[in-house]
Amino acid sequence: MSAVATSTAAGSIAARIERLPNSRWHAKVRTVIGAVTFFEAFDQLLTASTLPVLSRQWHLSTGQGTTIITSSSVGMLLGAVAAGWLGDRIGRVRTVALGVLVTALASIAVAVSPGYALFLAFRFVQGLGIGGVVPVAATYINEIARADRRGRFVLMYELIFPAGLAVATLVASWVVPAYGWRLLFVIGALPALLVASLQRQVPESPRWLLSRGRAEDAERVLAAIEREVEQSTGDTLPAPAADTAADDARGGLRDLFTGRYLRRTVVVSALWFVAYYVNHGISSWLPSLYTKTFGLSLHTALDYTLLSNVTGLLGCLAVALLVDRLGRRLALTAGLGGAAVALFVLALSGAGSGGQVAVLASLTTLFVYATNVSLYLYTPELYPTRSRALGSAFGGVWNRLGIIVGPIVVGAVLDGGGSLATVFTELGCVAVVGAVIALFAVETKGRTLEQLNS
């Protein structure tokens, strides 16, 4: 197909997607992808919930605890790189299905690990799957959403991720004290049951199919989607708009660092790093801080951690409802700025009790979780279809670096005799830097993916 024909076809495909009203088809696809994402989130924080028990059972030092926390994060980093490349070459749906299978099988292996070394190894492998699924799934959801309501559509789907984190903590607070940590990872293997349904119920992205030169497949898939939408709504679809621009057809890693994409990549990478540095600098250590520093029971520690995840979920809901009005730039700036204020208040208060830390840490997560989900919406918007999954995954690399470095720095401060006030001050300063960087973000609200990249 010639470049002109490809551009014309891309414009047609985009215009037809833009005219689709929300329907049962959208609900079905978002539910299936959402179920997968839920379990990926569930699996992500299991180590933090089990670390207090593992530390006692295997007599772990603070350094070994840090290694356990970061082992899956290193796997997520590498998994994000591989999945970004695969997602732009073999398809969004196949890549997500592969990542889910890896996550589930590795979770079983973690559950039967006899000791520290094999636990680390299998948790690393599990991280490969988790890191691969999340950015590619977000890319897919972006590609089936309409521009005028893409923010709410994507972020209402993304709510499932903090919900998974909250449920993981809730389940852990019941399962770990009563049945031990291994059952938690057995539960984490349940997404294996979703692989067949995912590939059967979720069609490949028409935008991706066309970007790979598969115009007939894109037409066939989109026509089937249109029929299902018409059947579910009972109405004939309106004519597609004639002025939907097509994005450029360039693809590959080089795209992320040339022309206007260089600024986008630098800004969004920094935001990913800062947001997850702050997030995991707090969340990975909270259960252990509650038990070791304040002498609370494991059950109370996990309940306090659950409170932080619930407020984080509320923050995600708030930004989902407001982001199409506020815009991406303001949402990101306010999210990191609010987190910084909460952290500074926590530092100035002296962090004198577990309850005080729980309340102010929960206020922090309200803002930082809202920032995190906004980045899953924002990043895929910044790149053309042929390199969109790779661009999202590259953001995921900086996400994982933040996840790795944040807990390491916090662990080093605590291991070196630093106070909690020092920890929270340092995290607050990092959040301030992120809020300033967010001011330079390109605004994307209300524009189609093609208009943003043509």
C-alpha positions as CSV (number, residue, x, y, z in Angstrom):
1,M,0.0,0.0,0.0
2,S,1.4,3.4,-0.9
3,A,2.1,6.1,1.7
4,V,-0.8,8.2,0.5
5,A,-3.2,5.2,0.6
6,T,-2.0,4.3,4.0
7,S,-2.5,7.8,5.3
8,T,-6.0,7.9,3.8
9,A,-6.9,4.5,5.3
10,A,-5.6,5.5,8.7
11,G,-7.7,8.6,8.6
12,S,-10.7,6.5,7.7
13,I,-10.1,4.0,10.4
14,A,-9.5,6.7,13.0
15,A,-12.7,8.6,12.0
16,R,-14.8,5.4,12.3
17,I,-13.4,4.7,15.7
18,E,-14.1,8.3,16.8
19,R,-17.8,8.0,15.9
20,L,-18.4,4.9,18.0
21,P,-20.7,5.6,21.0
22,N,-20.0,3.9,24.3
23,S,-21.7,0.5,24.2
24,R,-21.8,-3.0,25.6
25,W,-18.9,-3.8,23.3
26,H,-16.7,-1.2,25.0
27,A,-17.9,-2.5,28.4
28,K,-17.0,-6.1,27.5
29,V,-13.5,-5.3,26.2
30,R,-12.8,-3.0,29.1
31,T,-14.0,-5.7,31.5
32,V,-11.8,-8.4,30.1
33,I,-8.7,-6.2,29.9
34,G,-9.6,-4.8,33.3
35,A,-9.7,-8.2,34.9
36,V,-6.2,-8.9,33.5
37,T,-5.0,-5.6,34.8
38,F,-6.6,-6.2,38.2
39,F,-4.6,-9.3,38.8
40,E,-1.4,-7.7,37.5
41,A,-1.9,-5.0,40.1
42,F,-2.8,-7.7,42.7
43,D,0.5,-9.4,42.1
44,Q,2.6,-6.3,42.0
45,L,2.4,-5.5,45.8
46,L,2.3,-9.0,47.2
47,T,6.0,-8.8,48.4
48,A,5.3,-5.7,50.5
49,S,2.4,-7.5,52.2
50,T,4.4,-10.6,52.9
51,L,7.8,-9.0,53.8
52,P,7.2,-8.8,57.5
53,V,6.5,-12.5,57.6
54,L,9.4,-13.4,55.2
55,S,11.8,-11.3,57.3
56,R,11.0,-13.3,60.4
57,Q,10.9,-16.7,58.7
58,W,14.1,-16.3,56.8
59,H,15.9,-13.9,59.2
60,L,16.3,-11.3,56.5
61,S,18.4,-8.2,56.9
62,T,17.2,-4.7,55.8
63,G,19.4,-5.1,52.7
64,Q,17.8,-8.5,51.8
65,G,14.4,-7.0,52.4
66,T,15.2,-4.3,49.9
67,T,16.4,-6.9,47.4
68,I,13.2,-8.8,47.7
69,I,11.2,-5.7,47.1
70,T,13.2,-4.7,44.1
71,S,13.6,-8.1,42.4
72,S,10.3,-8.1,40.7
73,S,10.8,-4.4,39.8
74,V,13.9,-5.3,37.8
75,G,11.9,-7.9,36.0
76,M,9.2,-5.3,35.3
77,L,11.7,-3.0,33.8
78,L,13.0,-5.6,31.4
79,G,9.5,-6.9,30.8
80,A,8.3,-3.4,29.8
81,V,11.2,-3.0,27.2
82,A,10.4,-6.4,25.7
83,A,6.7,-6.0,25.7
84,G,6.9,-2.5,24.1
85,W,8.9,-4.0,21.2
86,L,6.5,-7.0,21.0
87,G,3.4,-4.9,21.2
88,D,4.3,-2.9,18.1
89,R,5.2,-6.1,16.2
90,I,3.0,-9.0,17.1
91,G,0.0,-7.0,18.4
92,R,-1.4,-5.6,21.6
93,V,-3.6,-8.5,22.5
94,R,-1.1,-11.3,21.9
95,T,1.5,-9.4,24.0
96,V,-0.9,-8.9,26.9
97,A,-1.9,-12.6,26.8
98,L,1.7,-13.7,26.9
99,G,2.5,-11.4,29.8
100,V,-0.5,-12.7,31.8
101,L,0.6,-16.3,31.3
102,V,4.2,-15.5,32.5
103,T,2.8,-13.7,35.5
104,A,0.5,-16.5,36.6
105,L,3.0,-19.4,36.1
106,A,5.7,-17.5,38.0
107,S,3.3,-16.8,40.8
108,I,2.9,-20.6,41.3
109,A,6.7,-20.9,41.3
110,V,7.0,-18.2,44.0
111,A,4.4,-19.9,46.1
112,V,6.4,-23.1,46.3
113,S,9.8,-21.4,46.7
114,P,11.7,-23.1,49.6
115,G,14.0,-20.2,50.4
116,Y,15.3,-16.7,49.7
117,A,17.3,-17.3,46.6
118,L,14.5,-19.1,44.6
119,F,11.9,-16.6,45.8
120,L,14.0,-13.8,44.3
121,A,14.5,-15.6,41.0
122,F,10.8,-16.5,40.5
123,R,9.7,-13.1,41.6
124,F,12.0,-11.6,39.0
125,V,10.3,-13.7,36.3
126,Q,6.9,-12.7,37.6
127,G,8.0,-9.1,37.2
128,L,8.7,-9.7,33.5
129,G,5.1,-10.6,33.0
130,I,3.7,-7.7,35.1
131,G,5.9,-5.2,33.4
132,G,4.9,-6.3,30.0
133,V,1.1,-6.4,30.5
134,V,0.3,-3.0,32.0
135,P,1.7,-0.5,29.5
136,V,0.5,-2.5,26.4
137,A,-2.9,-2.9,27.9
138,A,-3.1,0.9,28.5
139,T,-2.0,1.4,24.9
140,Y,-4.9,-0.8,23.6
141,I,-7.5,1.0,25.7
142,N,-6.3,4.4,24.4
143,E,-6.6,3.2,20.8
144,I,-10.3,2.2,21.1
145,A,-11.3,5.4,22.9
146,R,-12.9,8.6,21.4
147,A,-10.9,11.8,21.7
148,D,-13.6,13.8,23.4
149,R,-13.9,11.4,26.3
150,R,-10.7,9.5,26.2
151,G,-9.5,10.8,29.6
152,R,-12.5,9.5,31.5
153,F,-12.8,6.3,29.4
154,V,-9.2,5.3,29.9
155,L,-9.0,6.3,33.6
156,M,-12.2,4.6,34.5
157,Y,-10.5,1.5,33.2
158,E,-7.3,2.3,35.0
159,L,-9.2,2.4,38.3
160,I,-9.0,-1.3,38.3
161,F,-5.2,-1.1,39.0
162,P,-5.4,0.7,42.3
163,A,-8.4,-1.5,43.1
164,G,-6.2,-4.5,42.6
165,L,-3.6,-3.0,44.9
166,A,-6.3,-2.4,47.6
167,V,-7.7,-5.8,47.2
168,A,-4.2,-7.4,47.4
169,T,-3.7,-5.7,50.8
170,L,-7.2,-6.6,52.0
171,V,-6.7,-10.2,51.0
172,A,-3.2,-10.3,52.5
173,S,-4.5,-8.9,55.9
174,W,-6.8,-12.0,56.1
175,V,-4.8,-14.7,54.3
176,V,-1.2,-14.1,55.6
177,P,-1.9,-14.2,59.3
178,A,-4.4,-17.1,59.0
179,Y,-3.0,-19.3,56.2
180,G,0.5,-18.1,55.5
181,W,2.1,-16.1,52.7
182,R,2.2,-18.9,50.1
183,L,-1.5,-19.0,49.5
184,L,-1.4,-15.3,48.6
185,F,0.8,-16.2,45.6
186,V,-1.4,-19.1,44.6
187,I,-4.3,-16.6,44.4
188,G,-2.0,-14.4,42.3
189,A,-1.9,-17.2,39.7
190,L,-5.7,-16.9,38.9
191,P,-5.2,-14.7,35.8
192,A,-4.0,-17.8,33.9
193,L,-7.7,-18.6,33.6
194,L,-8.3,-15.4,31.7
195,V,-5.8,-16.0,28.8
196,A,-8.3,-17.9,26.6
197,S,-11.1,-15.4,27.2
198,L,-8.8,-12.5,26.5
199,Q,-7.8,-13.8,23.0
200,R,-11.4,-14.8,22.2
201,Q,-13.3,-11.7,23.4
202,V,-10.9,-8.9,22.6
203,P,-10.1,-8.1,19.0
204,E,-6.8,-6.7,17.9
205,S,-6.5,-2.9,17.7
206,P,-7.6,-1.7,14.2
207,R,-5.2,1.2,14.5
208,W,-2.3,-1.2,15.1
209,L,-3.4,-3.6,12.3
210,L,-3.4,-0.8,9.8
211,S,0.0,0.5,11.0
212,R,1.4,-2.9,10.1
213,G,0.1,-2.7,6.6
214,R,-2.8,-5.1,7.3
215,A,-5.6,-3.0,5.9
216,E,-8.0,-5.9,5.1
217,D,-7.6,-7.2,8.7
218,A,-8.2,-3.7,10.1
219,E,-11.3,-3.3,8.0
220,R,-12.6,-6.7,9.0
221,V,-12.1,-6.2,12.7
222,L,-13.5,-2.7,12.7
223,A,-16.6,-3.8,10.7
224,A,-17.3,-6.5,13.2
225,I,-16.9,-4.0,16.1
226,E,-19.3,-1.6,14.3
227,R,-21.9,-4.3,13.9
228,E,-21.7,-5.3,17.5
229,V,-22.0,-1.6,18.6
230,E,-25.0,-1.1,16.4
231,Q,-26.7,-4.2,17.8
232,S,-26.1,-3.2,21.3
233,T,-27.2,0.4,20.9
234,G,-30.1,-0.3,18.4
235,D,-29.1,2.7,16.4
236,T,-27.3,3.2,13.1
237,L,-23.9,4.7,13.4
238,P,-23.4,8.3,12.2
239,A,-21.3,9.0,9.2
240,P,-17.6,9.4,10.2
241,A,-16.1,12.8,10.2
242,A,-14.2,13.8,7.1
243,D,-11.4,15.7,8.7
244,T,-9.7,13.2,11.0
245,A,-6.0,13.4,10.4
246,A,-3.8,10.3,10.1
247,D,-0.7,10.0,12.1
248,D,2.7,9.5,10.5
249,A,3.8,6.0,9.8
250,R,7.2,6.1,11.3
251,G,8.1,3.4,13.8
252,G,10.9,2.3,16.0
253,L,12.9,3.4,19.0
254,R,14.5,6.3,17.1
255,D,11.1,8.0,16.8
256,L,11.0,8.6,20.6
257,F,14.1,10.8,20.4
258,T,13.6,12.8,17.2
259,G,11.8,16.1,16.5
260,R,8.9,17.0,18.8
261,Y,9.0,13.5,20.3
262,L,12.3,14.2,22.1
263,R,10.7,16.7,24.4
264,R,7.7,14.5,25.0
265,T,9.9,11.5,25.9
266,V,12.2,13.5,28.3
267,V,9.2,15.1,30.1
268,V,7.1,11.9,30.4
269,S,10.1,9.7,31.4
270,A,11.0,12.1,34.2
271,L,7.4,12.1,35.4
272,W,7.2,8.3,35.4
273,F,10.4,8.1,37.5
274,V,9.4,10.7,40.0
275,A,5.8,9.4,40.5
276,Y,6.8,5.9,41.1
277,Y,9.9,6.8,43.1
278,V,7.7,8.6,45.6
279,N,4.9,6.0,45.4
280,H,7.0,2.9,46.1
281,G,9.4,4.7,48.3
282,I,6.5,4.9,50.7
283,S,4.3,1.9,49.9
284,S,7.0,-0.8,49.8
285,W,8.1,-0.1,53.3
286,L,4.9,0.9,55.1
287,P,4.0,-2.6,56.4
288,S,7.5,-3.1,57.8
289,L,7.6,0.4,59.3
290,Y,4.4,-0.1,61.1
291,T,5.6,-3.4,62.6
292,K,9.3,-2.6,63.3
293,T,9.2,1.1,64.1
294,F,5.9,1.4,65.9
295,G,5.5,-2.2,67.1
296,L,2.1,-2.7,65.6
297,S,0.7,-6.1,64.9
298,L,0.8,-7.5,61.3
299,H,-2.9,-7.3,61.0
300,T,-3.0,-3.6,62.1
301,A,-0.1,-2.8,59.7
302,L,-1.9,-4.3,56.8
303,D,-5.1,-2.5,57.7
304,Y,-3.2,0.8,57.7
305,T,-1.7,-0.1,54.4
306,L,-5.1,-0.9,53.0
307,L,-6.3,2.6,54.1
308,S,-3.5,4.1,51.9
309,N,-4.6,2.0,48.9
310,V,-8.3,3.0,49.4
311,T,-7.5,6.7,49.5
312,G,-5.3,6.1,46.4
313,L,-8.3,4.6,44.7
314,L,-10.4,7.7,45.6
315,G,-7.7,9.9,44.1
316,C,-7.8,7.9,40.9
317,L,-11.6,8.2,40.7
318,A,-11.4,12.0,41.2
319,V,-8.9,12.4,38.4
320,A,-10.9,10.1,36.1
321,L,-13.9,12.3,36.5
322,L,-12.0,15.6,36.1
323,V,-9.1,15.0,33.7
324,D,-11.1,15.8,30.5
325,R,-12.0,19.2,32.0
326,L,-8.7,20.0,33.7
327,G,-6.4,18.7,31.1
328,R,-3.4,16.4,31.5
329,R,-0.9,19.1,32.4
330,L,-2.9,20.4,35.4
331,A,-3.8,17.0,36.6
332,L,-0.1,15.9,36.7
333,T,1.1,19.1,38.3
334,A,-1.6,19.1,41.0
335,G,-1.1,15.4,41.7
336,L,2.7,15.7,42.4
337,G,2.3,19.1,44.1
338,G,-0.4,17.7,46.5
339,A,1.8,14.7,47.3
340,A,4.7,17.0,48.1
341,V,2.6,19.1,50.5
342,A,1.3,15.9,52.3
343,L,4.9,14.6,52.6
344,F,6.3,17.8,54.0
345,V,3.4,18.0,56.6
346,L,4.3,14.4,57.5
347,A,7.9,15.2,57.9
348,L,7.2,18.4,60.0
349,S,4.8,16.4,62.3
350,G,7.7,14.2,63.3
351,A,5.9,10.9,62.4
352,G,5.4,10.2,66.0
353,S,2.8,7.4,65.8
354,G,1.7,4.7,63.4
355,G,-1.8,6.2,63.2
356,Q,-0.4,9.6,62.3
357,V,1.8,8.1,59.6
358,A,-1.2,6.1,58.3
359,V,-3.4,9.2,57.9
360,L,-0.8,11.5,56.2
361,A,0.7,8.7,54.1
362,S,-2.9,7.9,52.9
363,L,-3.3,11.6,51.9
364,T,0.0,11.3,49.9
365,T,-1.2,8.2,48.1
366,L,-4.5,10.0,47.2
367,F,-2.4,12.5,45.1
368,V,0.3,10.2,43.9
369,Y,-2.0,7.4,42.7
370,A,-4.0,10.0,40.7
371,T,-0.7,11.0,39.1
372,N,0.2,7.5,38.3
373,V,-3.0,6.6,36.5
374,S,-2.9,9.9,34.6
375,L,0.5,8.8,33.2
376,Y,-1.1,5.6,31.8
377,L,-3.5,7.8,30.0
378,Y,-1.1,10.5,28.9
379,T,1.9,8.5,27.6
380,P,0.2,6.5,24.8
381,E,-1.3,9.8,23.5
382,L,2.2,11.2,22.8
383,Y,3.3,8.7,20.1
384,P,2.2,7.5,16.7
385,T,0.6,4.1,16.3
386,R,3.6,2.2,15.0
387,S,5.6,3.1,18.1
388,R,2.9,3.7,20.6
389,A,3.4,0.5,22.6
390,L,7.2,1.1,22.6
391,G,6.7,4.7,23.8
392,S,4.4,3.5,26.6
393,A,6.9,0.8,27.5
394,F,9.8,3.2,27.5
395,G,7.8,5.3,30.0
396,G,7.4,2.0,31.9
397,V,11.2,1.6,32.1
398,W,11.4,4.9,34.0
399,N,8.5,3.8,36.1
400,R,10.4,0.6,37.1
401,L,13.6,2.6,37.7
402,G,11.6,4.7,40.2
403,I,10.1,1.6,41.7
404,I,13.6,0.2,42.2
405,V,15.5,3.3,43.3
406,G,12.8,4.7,45.7
407,P,12.7,1.7,48.1
408,I,16.5,1.3,47.9
409,V,17.1,5.0,48.9
410,V,14.5,4.7,51.7
411,G,16.0,1.4,52.9
412,A,19.5,3.0,52.9
413,V,18.3,6.0,54.9
414,L,16.6,3.8,57.5
415,D,19.5,1.3,57.6
416,G,21.9,4.2,58.1
417,G,20.0,5.4,61.2
418,G,18.1,8.2,59.4
419,S,14.7,9.3,60.8
420,L,11.3,9.0,59.2
421,A,11.2,12.8,59.0
422,T,14.3,12.6,56.8
423,V,12.7,10.0,54.6
424,F,9.5,12.0,54.1
425,T,11.4,15.3,53.5
426,E,13.5,13.6,50.8
427,L,10.4,12.1,49.1
428,G,8.6,15.5,49.2
429,C,11.5,17.3,47.5
430,V,11.5,14.7,44.7
431,A,7.7,15.3,44.3
432,V,8.3,19.0,44.0
433,V,10.8,18.5,41.2
434,G,8.1,16.3,39.4
435,A,5.5,19.0,39.8
436,V,7.8,21.6,38.1
437,I,8.6,19.2,35.3
438,A,4.8,18.6,34.7
439,L,4.4,22.3,33.8
440,F,6.3,21.5,30.6
441,A,4.0,18.7,29.6
442,V,2.3,18.9,26.2
443,E,-1.5,19.2,26.6
444,T,-3.4,16.5,24.8
445,K,-7.0,16.7,25.9
446,G,-9.8,16.7,23.2
447,R,-7.5,15.8,20.3
448,T,-7.4,12.5,18.4
449,L,-4.3,10.3,18.6
450,E,-3.8,11.0,14.9
451,Q,-4.1,14.8,15.3
452,L,-1.5,14.7,18.1
453,N,1.0,12.8,15.9
454,S,0.4,14.0,12.3
